[in-house]
Each structure stands twice: as C-alpha cells, then as structure tokens.
C-alpha cells in the first residue's frame, strides 16, 4: 500500500468529497517537528486512519544526531511520510553555521531573544543535516532540499550538494530582510 501512495505523490490529489485539491498535511512550524518525533508518527497514523492516501510531508532543519539519522529516516518511511523538506541553506560547514546556527541580528517574533530562535541543536550542524538527507534518500523517502537566497549564499553550490546527497528536488527560497 505504501508504494502505491508514494506513486501517487506526483499526481493531483482530490479531497474525499472529490471537489478540491487536497494538499495534504505538512508537519512544520515554530519549532522543528522532529523534536517531537513520537507525536509526529502517532499523528501520521491517526491522520491516515481518517483520510487514507492523504499526502503527509515534514519540513525540518534536519538536525538529527548522526547516530540516529537512519533510525529516524526509517521511522518516517514506515509511517508513510511522502516527502521530507530539509532546510540545507549552505554548501559548507562555515556557511551553514553562519546561516543556520548564528542568532539573527534582529529580534525575531515569538522568541524572547535572537539566540532562542536557534533553539537547542544538541551540537548538530552541517554534517548532521547532510547525513540526514542521505539517510532519508537511502530509506526511500523523497527529499526536497531548500536554500534561502540570502546575499552571500551560494545557492548553486547548495543545489549541487543537495543532489549529490540524494535529494530528489531542490527549491531556492527568496530572501526578505
């Protein structure tokens, strides 16, 4: 059944009533959804029970400890997650640290401080994000890597890296200061 659902990923999906396109469910938002992996997996199962065949996607920074990357990827695949989007945002460790692990120069909304916007990464960084893309790919989960076209970011190098790691798609996101 899972293979059939994955084959439908590229097709337009209709709601159960057949009227409108159903974009499915994306686990994303304020705080990385993988920080609550058990809850995500339980929710995916519950959603699929109510709406069989619904598209399920996860949007993450991919900061999964290298030792757990394969286990997390397999769990997502087993849960029927159709696609994972990983915010790669750089093609080398130094650029990654500057883009993803350095607090912004402004006070971000919803956070008490700029450093709170980064959150607890458990020491994970560029190599862990790359390893997670590889683990997802090897587990059969399609990966879309993204990169924000912020001034000074080499989006072409990020695209090249993403595909070398096994990503199936790449999206360049616009930068809004």
PyMOL commands that set and color helices and strands:
alter all, ss='L'
color gray80, all
select helices_A, chain A and resi 2-7+33-50+66-78+93-100+114-118+126-138+155-165
alter helices_A, ss='H'
color red, helices_A
select strands_A, chain A and resi 25-27+56-60+83-87+142-148+169-173
alter strands_A, ss='S'
color yellow, strands_A
deselect
rebuild
show_as cartoon
